[in-house]
Amino acid sequence: MNRLWCSLFIIALCIGLSNALKKNSVHFKNSLGQNNILRIHCISDEDDLGYHNLSPGQTYDFSFHDSIAGTRINCDLWQGLDYRFHAHFLAYDGDILIPSFGRNNFWDAREDGIYFTHDILIVPKLKYKWDLLPFLK
């Protein structure tokens, strides 16, 4: 019986570490008004994904495999004149020891805040409001 459990554990571990399984994805869309650039900066536990500027209507997507230690991706978004409107939030939070496969997080930046859904066919709901940063001279 112990051999059976050992074999099942090894098979499960191999599947969990396999690159053949579908990656998780985080998607951002700029639904702000005309000429309003959205700046995005995301950092995971392992990577700094850099800064990305999106014009209205543009999207930015990235995909990854969960870490067995859990994957967390924090993002900062800025918009508006001098990028004075800001939001910081956890854009992806993976489970520890049980990796997810094929999970999607859709974030839609709008004038009144940032909307979220797991399914592009479901209407996203307001998740975060913009914070107004102090004006720097």
N, C-alpha and C positions, 0 to 999 in steps of 0.2 A: 504494500500500500504506500509506503514511503517513496518508493521509486516512481509511482504514478504521480504523486503530489509534486515531487521534484521535477519530473518531466513537464507537467502542466505549468509549473512556475517558470521554467526555462522558456517554454513556448510563449507564455504570456509576456515575459520580459523581452523576448526577441520581437514580438509583434509591437510592443510598446516603443521599442527603439528603432523600428523600421521606418525608412524614409518613403516606403511605398504607400503609407497611409496618408489620407488627405490632410493638408495643412489647415490650420486655423487662419482667419483673415480679419484684419481691421480695415474699415473703409471710411474715408472722410469725404464729404461733399460740401462745396461752398455754395450755399443758397442765399448768400447775402445780396444786398442791392448792387446796382450797377457801379462799377469801378471800385468796389469794396474788396480788397485783397484779404484773404485769410492766410495767416501764418501759422504753421503747425510745427511743433517740436516734440518728438516722442522718445522716451528712454525706457528700455526694458532692464531686467536685472543683469543682462549680459551685453547689451548693445545700445549705443546712442545712434538713433536713426536719422539724425540731422534735422536741418530746417527745410521746410517746403512752403512755398508761396503759391496759393491757388487763386486764380481769377474766378469770378462768378461762373458757376456751372461746371467748373473743373472738379476732378476727384483725385484723391491720393489713396493708394491701397498698398498694404504689405501683408505677407503671409509668413507663417512660421510653424514649427512643431513645438508643442508644449514640452517644457522640461519636467522631468520626474520630480524635481524639487518645487514645482509650481512656477508658472510664468505670470509676471505682472508687468503691465505696460502703462506707464504714466505719461500723460500728454499735456502740453500747454498749447492753447490756441489764443491768438490775438487777432483783432480786427478793428476797423475804424480809423479815424484820423490819428496819425502818429501811433497806431496800434494801442490805443488807450483802453480798449475793452479786452478783457482777459478772462480765461477760464483754465483752471488746473484740475484734472480729474484722472481717475483710474479708467483707462480705455479698455483694458482687458485684464481679467483676473482668473487665471487657470487654477485648477484643483491640484493639491499636493498628492503625489503618489498615483493619481488616476488621471493621466493625460486625456485631454479632449482631442477629437479629430473632426475637421470639417466645420468647426464653429465659426460663425460670422458675427461681427459687431459692426453695425452701420451707424455712423455719426453724421448728423446733418447740421451744419452751422447756419443759423438764421439770425435775423436782426434781433429777435427777442431772447435768443439763447441757443443751446445745443440740444438737439433732439436725438433719441436713440431707439433702435429696434434690433432684434436678432434676425428678423426676416424682412427682406426688401419688399415683400408683398403686404406686410402689415404696416399700417400708418404709424410712423415714429411718434413718441411722446416726449414732451419737454423734460429734460433731465437736469440741465444746469443753466443758470442765468449768467450773463456776463457780469464780471466785476469791473468797475471803473478804476483804472490806475491813476494815481496822482500825476498831474502835469509836471514834467521836468523841464526846467529852463536851461 
